[in-house]
Amino acid sequence: MKLHSILFGEMADSRITETETAEVPDFFSDLILDQIIDAITADKQEYHLKPFFYTPLHDINLIRYRYEVMQDLADRNLFDCIKAFTSKMSCMREQLVQADKLHYKYQKESWFLAAVEVYCEAVGCLVHDLSLVELKSRGFLAFRDYITEYYQSQIFTALLTETKQSKTDLSLVQYCMLIQDNCIQVRKYAAETDYSAAVEKTFEKFRQGAGKNYQIQFSDYPEMNHVEEQILDFVAKLYPEIFSRFDNYCIVHDNYLDETLKIFDREIQFYIAYLEFIERFEQNGLKFCYPQVSSTGKEVCAYESFDLALANKLIGEKVRVVCNDFYLKGNERIFVVSGPNQGGKTTFARTFGQLHYLAGIGCPVPGRKAQLFLFDKLFTHFEKAENIKNLRGKLQDDLVRIYDILNQATADSIIIMNEIFTSTTLKDAGFLGKQIMKRIVQLDALCVCVTFIDELTACSENIVSLVSTVVPENPALRTYKIVRKSAGGRLYAVSLAEKYRLTYECLKERIQ
């Protein structure tokens, strides 16, 4: 049977090791992807999923492979049967953990037997359920072939048969305890008559209302006490063949868990966690789509897209989420976003980065429709507080960071800059900003630059000006809509001045 990964397909051997050692990408906090991944994996801690979300694929075929699996999981019947399987596997692990905590041999073996029984049931149910579902993805089709072959294999058949036999053997064990003073005798059950019913019937006629309950409440503590252990030791001596076979069963099947199913149980949680996370957005009318991803064409677009982290917060507060559209066509490569403060510029920049990153790990992205670029590296330059340890001023620190980015970036990179050079004069910031824009244009990289410097939009025909808009009748109110429009920082200032009668003409008129 061929090893198969539901996350990495035929690349499983080389990719799994890489994901296990992946670290949090540097840009995660700038794009608030760290909060998004935290929210997605919050209920899946036992699966250690974050490394999967930290590793972009850089392979269009593999990205489409994941999209196919996601689309198959849209079938509720398949989703439910996979959830049922993983739930049983979780139950199995809990029983194995409990077995490890115990110290008495036969009790440990009993929990082990229960775990194997749940595992066999989980495999059998999944094979049956998958046979009833119409599958289309390469991942699930290959996995169904694998688990069906495994289910019919001699290894699993022997495990299932011997597990049932062990359960049957143990169910045949019957014994009696004779308790007298401080002495307990254990012997085989010899078909003695059960007098409890007769005793109850005899004393029933003396019943006068509800009597006091003198029955002892047994502890539900899982560990056996020393008396119970001694009794079970005696029982084992009464049935040596049964307990000997049981011991041998536990030894032979100690490594019963199939490695591929173990990996599947963990990897499938990547899809389940993401689909469950976006479900609440879809219930609130927000759309997700499977984007077209290209490694050559740099014409990108997205319609009705939104910042996933912000939307997660706003939905919790029952506030409407504003969606935005964007596109780059032809030789257009750079968005320069300007407009009033608190107007959604930074949110737009983050959205652009989030969409490309999520598409790059094979997840549906926020929006009705999208076409995105498969980048090699993603860089962000967001404002940071001064670090006294590096002995650099803020402007110098900005220049060093941008210098490093431009040295590492390639034509296939994405660069997102937010409010650059705010620590210097407008004249210097304009000069430095233009030099950086020229360098990015030469690189032919995709870029989003949020800035208050309007002149940057005129540096190249590859640059598109976007402006965050306000309500025309009341410029103090933001719409959070980002539109293609010539930079109008001064126009916005003029509109505010007109609203509060602070233009030169107004002031002159009032003075006179």
C-alpha positions as CSV (number, residue, x, y, z in Angstrom):
1,M,0.0,0.0,0.0
2,K,1.4,3.4,-1.0
3,L,1.9,6.1,1.6
4,H,-0.5,8.9,1.0
5,S,-0.9,12.3,2.6
6,I,-4.2,14.2,2.5
7,L,-2.2,17.4,2.9
8,F,0.8,16.9,0.7
9,G,-0.2,14.2,-1.7
10,E,2.7,12.4,-3.3
11,M,5.1,15.0,-1.8
12,A,4.4,13.7,1.7
13,D,7.8,12.2,2.4
14,S,9.7,15.5,1.7
15,R,7.1,17.9,3.1
16,I,6.1,16.5,6.4
17,T,9.6,17.0,7.9
18,E,9.6,20.6,6.6
19,T,6.3,21.4,8.3
20,E,7.3,20.0,11.6
21,T,10.2,22.4,11.8
22,A,8.4,25.5,10.4
23,E,8.6,28.7,12.4
24,V,6.1,31.6,12.6
25,P,6.8,33.8,9.5
26,D,8.0,37.3,10.3
27,F,5.1,39.0,8.6
28,F,2.4,37.2,10.6
29,S,1.9,39.8,13.3
30,D,1.8,42.7,10.8
31,L,-0.9,41.0,8.8
32,I,-2.6,39.7,12.0
33,L,-2.4,36.2,10.6
34,D,-1.2,35.1,14.0
35,Q,-4.5,36.0,15.5
36,I,-6.3,34.3,12.6
37,I,-4.4,31.1,13.0
38,D,-4.8,31.2,16.8
39,A,-8.6,31.4,16.3
40,I,-8.6,28.6,13.7
41,T,-6.6,26.2,15.8
42,A,-8.0,27.1,19.2
43,D,-10.1,24.0,19.6
44,K,-7.5,21.7,17.9
45,Q,-4.5,22.0,20.3
46,E,-4.0,18.2,20.5
47,Y,-3.2,18.1,16.7
48,H,-0.4,20.7,16.7
49,L,-1.7,22.2,13.5
50,K,0.1,25.6,13.4
51,P,3.1,24.3,11.5
52,F,0.8,23.5,8.6
53,F,-0.4,27.1,8.6
54,Y,3.1,28.4,8.7
55,T,4.3,26.8,5.5
56,P,3.4,28.3,2.1
57,L,3.3,25.6,-0.6
58,H,4.9,27.4,-3.6
59,D,3.4,24.7,-5.8
60,I,0.2,25.4,-7.8
61,N,-0.5,21.7,-8.3
62,L,-0.4,21.1,-4.5
63,I,-2.6,24.2,-3.9
64,R,-5.2,22.8,-6.3
65,Y,-4.9,19.4,-4.6
66,R,-6.0,21.1,-1.3
67,Y,-8.7,23.0,-3.0
68,E,-10.2,19.8,-4.3
69,V,-10.1,18.2,-0.8
70,M,-11.8,21.3,0.7
71,Q,-14.5,21.2,-2.0
72,D,-15.2,17.5,-1.4
73,L,-15.6,18.4,2.3
74,A,-18.3,20.8,1.4
75,D,-20.4,17.7,1.1
76,R,-22.0,17.5,4.6
77,N,-22.3,13.7,4.5
78,L,-18.5,13.4,3.9
79,F,-17.7,16.1,6.5
80,D,-19.9,14.4,9.1
81,C,-18.4,11.0,8.5
82,I,-14.8,12.4,8.7
83,K,-15.7,14.2,11.9
84,A,-17.2,10.9,13.3
85,F,-13.9,9.1,12.4
86,T,-11.7,11.7,14.1
87,S,-14.0,11.8,17.1
88,K,-13.5,8.0,17.6
89,M,-9.7,8.4,17.1
90,S,-9.7,11.1,19.8
91,C,-11.6,8.7,22.1
92,M,-9.1,6.0,21.3
93,R,-6.2,8.3,22.3
94,E,-7.9,9.2,25.5
95,Q,-8.2,5.6,26.4
96,L,-4.5,5.0,25.6
97,V,-3.5,7.9,27.7
98,Q,-5.6,6.5,30.6
99,A,-3.9,3.1,30.1
100,D,-0.5,4.8,30.4
101,K,-1.6,6.4,33.7
102,L,-2.5,3.1,35.3
103,H,0.0,0.8,37.0
104,Y,-2.0,-2.5,37.4
105,K,-1.3,-4.8,34.5
106,Y,-4.7,-6.2,33.8
107,Q,-6.4,-2.8,34.1
108,K,-3.9,-1.3,31.6
109,E,-4.6,-4.1,29.2
110,S,-8.3,-3.6,29.6
111,W,-8.1,0.0,28.6
112,F,-5.8,-1.0,25.7
113,L,-8.4,-3.5,24.5
114,A,-11.1,-0.8,24.7
115,A,-8.9,1.6,22.6
116,V,-8.2,-1.0,19.9
117,E,-11.9,-1.8,19.8
118,V,-12.8,1.9,19.2
119,Y,-10.0,2.0,16.5
120,C,-11.4,-1.0,14.7
121,E,-14.9,0.5,14.8
122,A,-13.6,3.8,13.5
123,V,-11.9,2.2,10.5
124,G,-14.8,0.0,9.6
125,C,-17.3,2.9,9.8
126,L,-15.1,5.2,7.7
127,V,-14.6,2.5,5.0
128,H,-18.4,2.0,4.9
129,D,-19.2,5.8,4.9
130,L,-16.7,6.6,2.2
131,S,-18.2,4.0,-0.1
132,L,-21.5,5.9,0.0
133,V,-20.1,9.3,-0.8
134,E,-19.3,10.7,-4.3
135,L,-15.7,11.8,-4.1
136,K,-13.9,13.9,-6.7
137,S,-10.6,15.1,-5.2
138,R,-7.4,13.2,-5.8
139,G,-6.7,13.3,-2.1
140,F,-9.9,11.6,-1.0
141,L,-10.0,9.1,-3.9
142,A,-6.4,8.0,-3.1
143,F,-7.2,7.8,0.6
144,R,-10.4,5.8,0.1
145,D,-8.3,3.3,-2.0
146,Y,-5.8,3.1,0.8
147,I,-8.1,2.6,3.7
148,T,-10.2,0.1,1.8
149,E,-7.1,-1.9,1.1
150,Y,-6.0,-1.6,4.6
151,Y,-9.4,-2.7,6.0
152,Q,-9.2,-5.9,3.8
153,S,-5.5,-6.5,4.7
154,Q,-4.4,-9.5,6.7
155,I,-3.0,-7.1,9.4
156,F,-6.3,-5.4,10.1
157,T,-8.4,-8.5,9.7
158,A,-6.2,-10.3,12.3
159,L,-6.4,-7.3,14.6
160,L,-10.2,-7.1,14.3
161,T,-10.7,-10.9,14.8
162,E,-8.4,-11.1,17.8
163,T,-10.0,-8.1,19.4
164,K,-13.4,-9.6,19.1
165,Q,-12.1,-12.9,20.4
166,S,-10.5,-11.2,23.4
167,K,-13.8,-9.4,24.2
168,T,-15.7,-12.7,24.0
169,D,-13.1,-14.5,26.1
170,L,-13.3,-11.9,28.9
171,S,-17.1,-11.9,28.8
172,L,-17.1,-15.6,29.6
173,V,-15.2,-15.0,32.9
174,Q,-17.6,-15.4,35.8
175,Y,-16.6,-15.8,39.4
176,C,-17.9,-15.8,43.0
177,M,-16.5,-14.1,46.1
178,L,-17.1,-15.5,49.5
179,I,-16.6,-12.8,52.1
180,Q,-16.3,-13.7,55.7
181,D,-14.8,-11.4,58.4
182,N,-11.5,-10.2,56.9
183,C,-11.2,-13.1,54.4
184,I,-12.2,-13.2,50.7
185,Q,-12.3,-16.4,48.8
186,V,-12.5,-16.3,45.0
187,R,-13.7,-19.3,42.9
188,K,-15.4,-20.0,39.6
189,Y,-19.0,-19.3,39.3
190,A,-20.8,-22.6,39.6
191,A,-24.3,-21.7,38.4
192,E,-25.5,-20.8,41.9
193,T,-29.0,-19.5,42.1
194,D,-29.4,-15.7,42.4
195,Y,-31.5,-15.2,45.5
196,S,-31.6,-11.4,45.3
197,A,-35.0,-11.4,43.5
198,A,-36.5,-13.9,45.9
199,V,-35.3,-11.9,48.9
200,E,-36.7,-8.7,47.6
201,K,-40.0,-10.4,46.9
202,T,-40.1,-11.8,50.4
203,F,-39.5,-8.5,52.1
204,E,-41.7,-6.5,49.7
205,K,-44.8,-7.1,51.9
206,F,-43.0,-5.4,54.9
207,R,-42.3,-2.2,52.9
208,Q,-43.7,0.9,54.6
209,G,-43.0,3.9,52.4
210,A,-39.6,4.9,51.2
211,G,-36.9,3.4,53.2
212,K,-33.4,4.6,53.9
213,N,-30.9,3.6,51.3
214,Y,-28.0,1.6,52.9
215,Q,-26.3,0.8,49.6
216,I,-22.7,1.8,49.3
217,Q,-21.7,4.2,46.6
218,F,-18.7,2.9,44.7
219,S,-16.0,5.4,43.8
220,D,-15.7,6.3,40.1
221,Y,-12.0,6.7,40.5
222,P,-10.4,4.8,37.5
223,E,-7.5,3.3,39.5
224,M,-8.2,-0.1,41.1
225,N,-7.5,-0.4,44.8
226,H,-5.2,-3.1,46.2
227,V,-8.2,-5.4,47.2
228,E,-9.6,-5.2,43.7
229,E,-6.2,-6.0,42.2
230,Q,-5.8,-9.0,44.5
231,I,-9.2,-10.3,43.5
232,L,-8.5,-9.9,39.8
233,D,-5.2,-11.8,40.3
234,F,-7.1,-14.7,41.8
235,V,-9.6,-14.6,38.9
236,A,-6.7,-14.7,36.4
237,K,-5.4,-17.8,38.1
238,L,-8.8,-19.4,37.8
239,Y,-8.8,-18.7,34.0
240,P,-5.1,-19.0,33.0
241,E,-5.7,-19.8,29.3
242,I,-8.0,-16.7,28.8
243,F,-5.7,-14.3,30.5
244,S,-2.6,-15.8,28.9
245,R,-4.2,-15.2,25.4
246,F,-5.1,-11.7,26.5
247,D,-1.5,-11.0,27.6
248,N,-0.3,-12.3,24.2
249,Y,-2.8,-10.2,22.3
250,C,-1.7,-7.0,24.0
251,I,2.0,-7.8,23.2
252,V,1.4,-8.8,19.5
253,H,-0.8,-5.7,18.8
254,D,1.1,-3.2,20.8
255,N,1.8,-1.1,17.6
256,Y,-1.6,-1.7,16.1
257,L,-2.1,1.9,14.9
258,D,-1.6,2.3,11.2
259,E,0.9,5.2,10.6
260,T,-0.9,6.5,7.5
261,L,-4.2,6.7,9.3
262,K,-2.5,8.4,12.3
263,I,-1.1,11.0,9.9
264,F,-4.5,11.4,8.2
265,D,-6.3,11.9,11.5
266,R,-4.0,14.8,12.2
267,E,-3.7,16.3,8.7
268,I,-7.4,16.3,8.0
269,Q,-7.9,18.6,11.0
270,F,-6.2,21.4,8.9
271,Y,-9.3,21.3,6.5
272,I,-11.8,20.8,9.3
273,A,-10.5,23.6,11.4
274,Y,-10.5,26.1,8.6
275,L,-13.9,25.1,7.3
276,E,-15.4,25.3,10.7
277,F,-13.8,28.7,11.3
278,I,-15.1,30.3,8.1
279,E,-18.6,28.8,8.6
280,R,-19.6,31.6,11.0
281,F,-18.6,34.2,8.4
282,E,-20.7,32.6,5.8
283,Q,-23.6,32.5,8.2
284,N,-23.3,36.3,8.4
285,G,-23.5,36.7,4.6
286,L,-19.7,37.0,3.9
287,K,-18.4,35.0,1.0
288,F,-15.4,32.8,0.5
289,C,-14.1,31.5,-2.8
290,Y,-11.4,29.3,-4.3
291,P,-9.1,31.7,-6.2
292,Q,-7.4,31.2,-9.5
293,V,-3.7,31.1,-8.5
294,S,-1.0,31.8,-11.1
295,S,2.8,31.7,-10.7
296,T,3.3,33.8,-13.9
297,G,0.5,36.2,-14.5
298,K,0.6,39.2,-12.1
299,E,-2.9,40.5,-13.0
300,V,-4.7,40.0,-9.6
301,C,-8.1,40.8,-8.4
302,A,-10.6,40.1,-5.6
303,Y,-14.2,41.1,-5.2
304,E,-16.1,41.5,-1.9
305,S,-12.9,40.7,0.0
306,F,-12.3,41.6,3.6
307,D,-9.8,41.5,6.5
308,L,-10.4,38.1,8.1
309,A,-9.1,39.1,11.5
310,L,-11.1,42.4,11.6
311,A,-14.2,40.6,10.4
312,N,-13.8,38.0,13.1
313,K,-13.9,40.8,15.7
314,L,-16.7,42.7,14.1
315,I,-19.0,39.7,13.8
316,G,-18.5,39.1,17.5
317,E,-19.6,42.7,18.1
318,K,-22.4,42.4,15.6
319,V,-21.0,45.2,13.5
320,R,-21.3,45.2,9.7
321,V,-18.2,44.2,7.7
322,V,-17.3,46.5,4.8
323,C,-16.0,44.5,1.8
324,N,-13.7,45.9,-0.9
325,D,-12.8,45.1,-4.5
326,F,-9.3,45.5,-6.1
327,Y,-7.6,44.6,-9.3
328,L,-4.3,45.1,-11.1
329,K,-4.3,44.7,-14.9
330,G,-1.7,44.9,-17.6
331,N,1.6,46.3,-16.3
332,E,0.1,47.5,-13.0
333,R,2.0,46.2,-10.0
334,I,1.7,48.6,-7.1
335,F,-1.2,50.0,-5.1
336,V,-0.4,53.3,-3.3
337,V,-3.2,53.8,-0.8
338,S,-3.9,57.2,0.6
339,G,-6.7,59.0,2.3
340,P,-7.9,60.2,5.7
341,N,-6.7,58.5,8.9
342,Q,-8.8,55.6,10.3
343,G,-10.3,55.1,6.8
344,G,-9.4,51.5,6.2
345,K,-6.0,51.9,4.4
346,T,-4.0,49.6,6.6
347,T,-6.9,47.1,6.7
348,F,-6.9,47.0,2.9
349,A,-3.1,46.4,2.9
350,R,-3.5,43.5,5.4
351,T,-6.4,42.1,3.3
352,F,-4.2,42.0,0.2
353,G,-1.5,40.1,2.2
354,Q,-3.9,37.8,3.9
355,L,-5.6,36.8,0.7
356,H,-2.3,35.9,-1.0
357,Y,-1.0,34.0,2.0
358,L,-4.2,32.0,2.6
359,A,-4.4,31.1,-1.2
360,G,-0.7,30.0,-0.9
361,I,-1.5,27.4,1.7
362,G,-4.4,26.0,-0.2
363,C,-7.3,27.7,1.7
364,P,-10.4,29.4,0.3
365,V,-10.1,33.2,0.7
366,P,-12.5,35.9,1.8
367,G,-14.3,37.3,-1.2
368,R,-16.8,36.4,-4.0
369,K,-14.2,35.9,-6.7
370,A,-10.4,36.2,-6.7
371,Q,-7.4,35.8,-8.9
372,L,-4.1,35.9,-7.0
373,F,-0.3,35.5,-7.5
374,L,1.8,32.7,-6.2
375,F,4.6,34.6,-4.5
376,D,8.0,33.2,-3.4
377,K,8.4,35.5,-0.4
378,L,6.2,38.0,1.4
379,F,7.7,41.1,3.1
380,T,6.0,43.6,5.3
381,H,7.2,46.9,6.6
382,F,4.9,48.2,9.4
383,E,5.7,50.9,11.9
384,K,7.6,49.6,14.9
385,A,8.6,51.2,18.1
386,E,12.2,52.3,18.5
387,N,14.6,49.6,19.9
388,I,17.2,51.2,22.1
389,K,19.3,48.1,21.8
390,N,20.2,48.6,18.2
391,L,21.3,52.2,18.8
392,R,19.4,53.4,15.7
393,G,17.1,56.3,15.3
394,K,13.6,55.6,13.8
395,L,14.4,56.9,10.3
396,Q,17.6,54.9,10.2
397,D,15.8,51.8,11.4
398,D,13.2,52.2,8.7
399,L,15.9,52.6,6.0
400,V,17.8,49.5,7.3
401,R,14.6,47.4,7.3
402,I,13.6,48.5,3.8
403,Y,17.1,48.0,2.5
404,D,17.0,44.4,3.8
405,I,13.6,43.8,2.1
406,L,14.7,45.2,-1.2
407,N,17.9,43.1,-1.1
408,Q,15.9,39.9,-0.6
409,A,12.9,40.6,-2.8
410,T,12.6,39.1,-6.2
411,A,10.2,39.7,-9.1
412,D,7.9,37.0,-7.6
413,S,7.8,38.7,-4.2
414,I,5.0,40.7,-2.5
415,I,5.9,43.8,-0.5
416,I,3.5,45.5,1.9
417,M,4.5,48.8,3.4
418,N,2.4,50.7,5.9
419,E,3.0,54.4,6.7
420,I,6.7,54.6,5.8
421,F,9.0,57.5,6.9
422,T,6.6,59.1,9.3
423,S,9.5,60.2,11.4
424,T,11.0,62.7,8.9
425,T,9.9,65.7,7.0
426,L,7.5,65.6,4.1
427,K,10.2,66.6,1.7
428,D,12.6,63.8,2.8
429,A,9.9,61.2,3.1
430,G,8.8,62.1,-0.5
431,F,12.3,61.7,-1.8
432,L,13.0,58.4,0.0
433,G,9.6,57.1,-1.0
434,K,10.1,57.8,-4.7
435,Q,13.5,56.0,-4.6
436,I,11.9,52.9,-3.1
437,M,9.0,53.0,-5.6
438,K,11.5,53.1,-8.4
439,R,13.3,50.1,-7.0
440,I,10.1,48.1,-6.6
441,V,9.1,49.0,-10.2
442,Q,12.4,47.8,-11.4
443,L,12.0,44.5,-9.5
444,D,8.5,44.1,-11.1
445,A,7.2,42.9,-7.7
446,L,3.7,43.2,-6.4
447,C,3.3,45.9,-3.7
448,V,0.9,47.7,-1.5
449,C,2.1,51.0,0.0
450,V,0.0,52.9,2.5
451,T,1.2,56.4,2.7
452,F,0.3,60.1,3.3
453,I,2.7,61.1,0.4
454,D,0.5,61.7,-2.6
455,E,3.4,62.2,-5.0
456,L,4.3,58.5,-4.9
457,T,1.3,57.7,-7.1
458,A,2.9,59.6,-9.9
459,C,6.2,57.8,-9.9
460,S,5.3,55.2,-12.6
461,E,2.5,54.0,-14.8
462,N,2.8,50.7,-12.9
463,I,1.4,52.4,-9.8
464,V,-2.3,52.6,-9.1
465,S,-3.7,55.2,-6.8
466,L,-6.3,54.0,-4.3
467,V,-8.1,56.3,-1.9
468,S,-10.1,55.5,1.2
469,T,-13.4,57.4,0.9
470,V,-15.6,59.4,3.2
471,V,-19.3,60.4,3.1
472,P,-19.4,63.4,0.7
473,E,-22.0,65.3,2.8
474,N,-20.0,64.7,6.0
475,P,-16.2,64.2,5.4
476,A,-15.8,63.3,9.1
477,L,-17.6,60.0,8.4
478,R,-15.5,57.1,6.9
479,T,-17.1,54.6,4.5
480,Y,-14.1,52.2,4.7
481,K,-14.5,51.8,1.0
482,I,-11.2,51.8,-1.0
483,V,-11.6,52.9,-4.6
484,R,-9.4,53.7,-7.6
485,K,-9.0,57.4,-7.5
486,S,-6.4,60.1,-7.8
487,A,-4.8,60.9,-4.5
488,G,-6.7,63.7,-2.9
489,G,-5.1,64.4,0.4
490,R,-5.4,68.1,-0.1
491,L,-8.9,67.8,-1.4
492,Y,-9.9,65.9,1.7
493,A,-8.3,68.7,3.8
494,V,-10.1,71.3,1.8
495,S,-13.4,69.5,2.2
496,L,-12.9,69.5,6.0
497,A,-11.9,73.1,6.0
498,E,-15.0,74.0,4.0
499,K,-17.2,72.0,6.4
500,Y,-15.9,74.0,9.4
501,R,-15.7,77.3,7.4
502,L,-11.9,77.4,7.8
503,T,-10.8,78.1,4.2
504,Y,-9.0,81.2,3.3
505,E,-12.1,82.8,1.8
506,C,-14.2,81.9,4.8
507,L,-11.7,83.2,7.3
508,K,-11.2,86.4,5.3
509,E,-14.9,87.0,5.0
510,R,-15.4,86.4,8.8
511,I,-12.5,88.8,9.6
512,Q,-14.0,91.5,7.5
